[in-house]
Each structure stands twice: as C-alpha cells, then as structure tokens.
Amino acid sequence: MRIAYFAHVNSARRSGVLQKVAGQAGQWRAAGHDVRVFILTRDADDPWTEPLGNVVIRRYAVPLSRIKALIRLVEAVRAFKPGLVYLRWDLFYPPMLRLPRRAPLVIEINTDDIAESAIGTRLRVVYNRLTRGLLLGRARALVFVTSELSGKPSFARFRAIHRVITNGIELSAYPSLPAVEAPEPRLAFVGTAGQPWHGLDKLVELAYRRPEWRFDIMGMESDAWATQAPPANVAWHGELDRAGVIDVLATADVGVGTLALHRKSMDEACPLKVREYLAVGLPILYGYSDPDADDLGRYVLRIENTETSVIDAIDAIDAFVTRSRGVRVPRSAVGHLDVAVKERQRLALFDELVLA
C-alpha cells in the first residue's frame, strides 16, 4: 500500500509529535508499505528529518507563506499518488480540499479542537467551527486517541468509521533506568508553555508546599511562570531532545503528567510524556483517566481532574512519592504501550478501508 502521511509539526526537533510520526511511519514501512511523510512546518533549518525516512517538507514563516507552502505540499501528495492519506488533524486551510479524493482519507484526532480553540481568539473559534466539517465530512475513518474524544458530539455526527487507538511509544528507544539514590525526592515534568491544561501552576504550587523536594521542569523556561518568583527548588531545563529528557528522568523518582485537563473540558488522555516516563521506569502522578496507565497499580497515582486537585490530594501525593523512591516500573508491565502493538491495530484499519 502507498501511504501519504500528512502533518503540521513545529518545534519538530524536540517534539513528541515528531517521535510519534516517525514511529508510526517506521512501523508501516516494516510491514511492507511504501510510506512518504509530508510535513508543513515553520521551523527553519532544524536537522530533524532523518527519523522520518522518505519525507517532503514545506516551510513557512507568516500566514500568507503558510498557504503557499501548503499548496505546494498538497501538490506533492497528489504527485505521490497514494492509496491512502493519513492526516494528523489540524486547523483547516482551503488547499487541504485538494488532497487526493480517490484515496481513503483517515484523520487522526488527538484533541477536542472545539474546546481547545475556545482558549484562543474569537476569530479562530468561529473559523474552526465553520470549516472543520469540510475535511471531517470527507474522512472514511477517524482515529481517536481516547474513547472520550470519539464520543464527543462534535465528532459523533460524522459518518466515518470511528476507531480508538491510544498513543504508543518505541520502547526499545528508551533505557530501563535504575532507581536513584538521592537525599531528597525528585519529581520530573515535561510540558509546553502556553498550554494551561498541562497544569504548570499546580506543579509550582506543589513545589512551594514541599520545599524539601526537587522539581525538574522540561520544555519551557522559568519565564513561563510569570505570576511570581518561582520557588528555589525548581530547575527549569527549557526544550530538550530525547537524550536530554532521558538524562533528566534518570535523576527522578516520579514523573508528573497533565494536571489540569479539565481546563479544556476533557477527562481522558494518553500523552506521550507519560509514556516516556513509563518507558524508562518512572512511577507517575497525573490528574485524568489514561486507559493505558490506570491499571498499573502501585506505580501510578491518579488524582482528581479538578482545579483544586493537588491541594486536595496533598496527603496522597506525599505517600505516593515516599513509597515510589527506589522503585522502577518493570518493562514487562508496559509492553502494551509499544508502538508496534498500536500500529498493528492501525494497519488493520487501513486494510479494512482499502479492501472494502
């Protein structure tokens, strides 16, 4: 099968999205398919293309050049003559309508775009609501990363096949880290500035309340926390590549996942950062439902998905961090997270569509 993978990716060199796209494309190729990845990006010269294999990249700097780059990218897809187009869902732009119509269109849904766009400008909200159906209505299948997303009314009205496949990770790319021996508990967090549902403010509040603990925050600088001076027990590492993230995780007792998903009206997720924590063996603390992690017993602490969750659960967090010191999640407990497992499910869907 000839598969065109179409995605808009920025900050790609450090992006979990890039890791996911590369892992998916690699598994599809390993299964014997001809896969070409088509990337739209505003990144200038980051040398991040190698993991993607056969890739076409079109770059833009401003909105007008984005349209031009998108037109060129869509034309490259058409020239490839795919048997199936796989699209990572993004804000709609008119050139997307020229994606090949004879090839089944499969759209991957990673977020509730209605709720997420509502955090932005009013113009973006209106534009998204008016245009989102132009592609969603054309799709033969919608692949959701959670059951909650699949059941949202904003997606349920589309007649495409709905399939839920949670995020996976290339476990072999991560070492099983030994437990650390440090005088104080250490918590690690990977996040992105400007995404309030990550709950950075809640983590910093925990740092204020537990000054004897140490917190390592990756993915942003200290100025992402601008309301007051950050506590002295927080180290800000900025954006790191995979090797840099692993180096920091090697010093941690617990990995911290998303803590404020309620801020975009969601209760279920499967973020890549939590899969990274589990891949290296870190017990995890998070505040939502994760179908791949909720059943991991003593290796996880799931707190409530509410605005006061960290304060309300402070005693449970104390106990979890204490008993997690010197503990690592065995690789045998997280085999279901491997990208090979997830992509067998996705390829079965592709066969179902192409052979129909």
ZIMOPE-V686274 format. One line per field, one symbol per residue. ss: DSSP state (H for helix, E for strand, C for the rest). phi: phi as a letter, one per 20 degrees, with the letter a starting at -180 (. if undefined). psi: psi as a letter, one per 30 degrees, with the letter a starting at -180 (. if undefined). A space follows every 50 residues. Layout:
ss->???
phi->???
psi->???
This chain:
ss->CEEEEEEECCCHHHCHHHHHHHHHHHHHHHCCCEEEEEEEECCCCCCCCH HHCCEEEEECCCHHHHHHHHHHHHHHHHHHCCCEEEEECCCCCHHHHHCC CCCEEEEEECCCHHHHHCCCCHHHHHHHHHHCHHHHCCCCEEEECCHHHH CCHHHHCCCCEEEECCCCECHHHCCCCCCCCCCCCEEEEECCCCCHHHCH HHHHHHHHHCCCCEEEEECCCHHHCCCCCCCCCEEEEECCCHHHHHHHHC CCCEEECCCCHHHHCCCECCCHHHHHHHHHCCEEEECCECCCCCCCHHHE EECCCCCCHHHHCHHHHHHHHHHHCCCCCCHHHCHHHEHHHHHHHHHHHH HHHHCC
phi->.eddddbdcdlfgdeffggfffffffffffeoeedcedddbefecgedfg femfcdccdbccgfffffffgffffffffflfebdddegbgfcggffegg efegdddeddbefffffffeffffgfffffdgffegfefebdddebfgfg efgfdffeefgdcdcffdbegfecfeeffeccfcfcddbdbcfncfffmg ffffgffffcfeedcdddobefffddfaffffeddddmfcegffffgfff eeebedefdbfgfclcccbbffffffgffeoegcdbcaecfecgeemfec cdefecfdgfffdgfffgfffffefmdcffgfecgfefgffffffffffg ffffef
psi->kjkkjkljklheegkfeeeeeeeeeeeeefggljkkkjkklfkdgkigfe ffbjkkkklleleefeeeeeeeeeeeeeffilfkkjkjklkkkefffgkk ffkkkkkkjfljfeeefffaleeeeeeeeffefeeeffkfkkjkfleeee fkeffffkflkkkkjlkaljeffkljklkljlflkkkkkkakkgifffhe eeeeeeeefifflkkjkkfllfffjfflkllfgkkjfaklaeeeeeeeff glekkkakfhfffhhlfklikeeeeeeeefgklkklhakjffffggbffk jjllilegeeeegeeeeeeeeeffkgkkkkeffgfffkeeeefeeeeeee eeeef.
